[in-house]
Amino acid sequence: MNSGIRTLHIHDPERGASSPCVIQYPTLAAAVPTSIGPYVFDATTDAPIAPGRFPVCVVSHGGGGSHLLYRSIAGHLAAHGFIVVSPEHAGDNRNDRSLSNTDAAAIARPGQTSRALDAVLEDAFFLGAADADRIAMLGHSMGGYTALALVGGHPWSRSGTALPVVADARIRAAVLLASATDWFMAPGALDDVHVPLLALAGEHDPITPAESIRKVLSHLPASTPLEFSVVAGAGHFSFLTPFPAALQRPNFPPSQDPPGFDREQFHRELPETIRAFLTRTLGTS
């Protein structure tokens, strides 16, 4: 199969505006690359969806980042039978950072993600194709925080108060990439996380250090399935799809990796690692 691609606009009632959400999905149509801004997706715009029922994976981008930066992962999943939902987080993205690095962003993100999932499950194009019983989530950095909050984590603010977020019981598994976990250091913060987790950390990540992630996740219930590993040589941004050559420059940190790390090679392996985990944990229809 190949990947199709569509864009929905998700209304955010709290901000009174809509944000784009890119959906990639399996199709039998020929691959015709699609450009969105400076990025090229190996996906055909508005191609007919392949027959069948497919698991869903929601992708949450990092703080102040973009929903367009996980193309290698989303495209691989779509071509292997997943519907991949990638919303832009209002107030915490590359164009609007009004909420970035605030408790307000931590509160808003889970609801934004659930609304994007609602929109896709209710959209006529995906009716009958999206399997609401097989839903997973993937998050990078602050997106990893979002995933943990949605699968039952209880986040606390930096000032020591519980944040009012609502978990989404539809999510049955989560992938955490260089996850922001310091929101979950309070006693019992992860007691209600029971879904299978795949957590990957970068060996040379000063933003979300591997050891910090390991320590927080060590407080998961003993019965929670956890696959944790540290990616040798990787930095915080190594989990982003390699940038176009024109954007690879030293003064643009998301395009850079620790010396000697081969992001291109890593992204020939990472998407399949994620697909295999999600297939194992979500099962078949």
LOPA-831905 format. One record per residue (C-alpha): x, y, z. Coordinates in steps of 0.1 Angstrom, whole numbers, always signed. Example, Ala and Ser with C-alpha at 12.3 -4.5 7.8 and 13.67 -1.06 7.14 Angstrom:
u  v  w
+123  -45  +78
+137  -11  +71
// end
This chain:
u  v  w
+0  +0  +0
+9  +37  -3
-1  +67  +18
-29  +91  +11
-31  +125  +28
-59  +149  +38
-61  +180  +60
-89  +188  +84
-93  +219  +104
-101  +213  +141
-120  +239  +160
-107  +249  +194
-136  +263  +214
-112  +276  +241
-94  +298  +216
-122  +304  +191
-101  +293  +162
-93  +263  +140
-60  +245  +136
-48  +222  +108
-46  +185  +113
-29  +163  +87
-42  +127  +83
-22  +101  +64
-39  +68  +56
-35  +36  +36
-44  +38  -1
-41  +15  -31
-36  +46  -54
-2  +53  -70
+21  +75  -49
+22  +112  -59
+43  +133  -36
+25  +162  -18
+42  +194  -7
+32  +213  +24
+54  +243  +30
+90  +232  +27
+82  +196  +33
+75  +168  +9
+52  +140  +19
+54  +107  +0
+16  +107  +0
-12  +113  -25
-36  +142  -17
-72  +130  -12
-65  +95  -26
-93  +70  -19
-88  +51  +13
-80  +14  +9
-107  -11  +18
-107  -24  +54
-106  -13  +90
-74  +3  +102
-59  +12  +136
-55  +48  +144
-23  +66  +157
-25  +102  +169
+8  +121  +168
+15  +150  +192
+44  +173  +182
+68  +190  +206
+64  +223  +222
+67  +252  +198
+71  +227  +170
+51  +214  +140
+28  +186  +131
+47  +183  +99
+79  +170  +114
+72  +133  +117
+67  +125  +81
+90  +94  +80
+70  +78  +109
+36  +88  +97
+42  +78  +61
+55  +44  +71
+26  +37  +94
+0  +48  +68
+16  +26  +41
+14  -3  +65
-22  +0  +74
-26  +28  +100
-46  +60  +99
-22  +86  +114
-37  +118  +128
-13  +147  +133
-29  +179  +148
-11  +212  +152
-14  +223  +188
-30  +258  +190
-9  +282  +210
+21  +259  +211
+34  +256  +176
+61  +271  +153
+38  +300  +143
+20  +307  +176
+40  +301  +208
+16  +322  +230
+12  +292  +253
+45  +275  +249
+64  +265  +281
+34  +273  +303
+9  +253  +324
-18  +265  +300
-2  +245  +272
+0  +215  +294
-37  +218  +302
-48  +226  +266
-29  +199  +247
-47  +168  +259
-81  +182  +250
-68  +194  +216
-56  +159  +209
-89  +143  +219
-109  +167  +197
-87  +159  +167
-94  +122  +173
-131  +129  +175
-130  +148  +143
-114  +120  +123
-136  +93  +138
-167  +113  +129
-155  +124  +94
-174  +108  +66
-143  +100  +47
-130  +78  +75
-163  +63  +87
-160  +25  +86
-123  +26  +80
-110  +40  +114
-111  +13  +140
-121  +30  +173
-111  -1  +192
-75  +1  +181
-62  +36  +189
-27  +45  +199
-7  +77  +205
+28  +89  +197
+43  +120  +212
+77  +137  +210
+90  +159  +238
+60  +179  +250
+40  +155  +228
+52  +127  +251
+38  +146  +280
+5  +149  +261
+5  +111  +255
+12  +103  +292
-16  +126  +303
-41  +111  +279
-33  +75  +290
-39  +82  +327
-10  +102  +340
-17  +130  +365
+5  +160  +357
+15  +186  +383
+26  +221  +376
+60  +234  +384
+45  +253  +414
+32  +220  +428
-5  +220  +419
-24  +193  +400
-33  +202  +365
-69  +196  +353
-65  +173  +323
-89  +145  +312
-75  +111  +301
-89  +95  +269
-97  +59  +275
-98  +52  +238
-60  +52  +236
-47  +16  +241
-10  +21  +237
+16  +50  +235
+50  +57  +220
+71  +83  +239
+100  +98  +220
+124  +120  +242
+94  +126  +264
+89  +155  +287
+82  +136  +319
+90  +161  +347
+53  +169  +349
+48  +134  +365
+72  +135  +394
+46  +138  +421
+39  +106  +441
+12  +85  +424
+13  +106  +392
+16  +75  +370
-5  +51  +391
-33  +51  +366
-12  +44  +335
-18  +8  +325
-15  +8  +286
+16  -6  +269
+44  +20  +264
+74  +22  +241
+97  +49  +254
+129  +59  +235
+154  +85  +248
+184  +101  +232
+218  +93  +247
+230  +129  +243
+197  +148  +250
+202  +177  +274
+165  +188  +271
+148  +156  +282
+177  +135  +296
+174  +98  +293
+181  +92  +330
+154  +116  +340
+129  +98  +318
+140  +65  +332
+136  +76  +368
+100  +90  +362
+89  +59  +343
+103  +37  +371
+73  +47  +391
+48  +31  +367
+27  +3  +381
+47  -30  +379
+20  -45  +357
+23  -17  +331
+41  -31  +300
+71  -8  +293
+97  -11  +266
+124  +15  +274
+156  +20  +255
+183  +47  +250
+192  +54  +214
+230  +55  +212
+243  +88  +200
+209  +105  +196
+200  +140  +206
+166  +155  +215
+158  +164  +179
+170  +132  +163
+135  +118  +164
+123  +144  +139
+123  +135  +102
+155  +147  +86
+150  +182  +73
+153  +193  +37
+189  +204  +28
+179  +241  +27
+169  +239  +64
+199  +220  +77
+220  +247  +93
+238  +251  +126
+216  +280  +138
+185  +258  +134
+188  +233  +163
+160  +210  +153
+180  +201  +121
+211  +192  +141
+223  +160  +158
+252  +152  +181
+285  +146  +161
+286  +113  +144
+248  +106  +146
+232  +96  +113
+196  +108  +114
+189  +95  +79
+199  +60  +88
+180  +62  +121
+148  +71  +103
+152  +41  +81
+148  +20  +112
+127  +40  +137
+94  +39  +118
+95  +1  +116
+103  -2  +153
+72  +19  +161
+50  +0  +137
+61  -34  +151
+53  -22  +187
+19  -8  +177
+10  -39  +158
+19  -61  +187
+0  -41  +212
-31  -32  +192
-35  -66  +176
-56  -71  +145
-93  -63  +138
// end
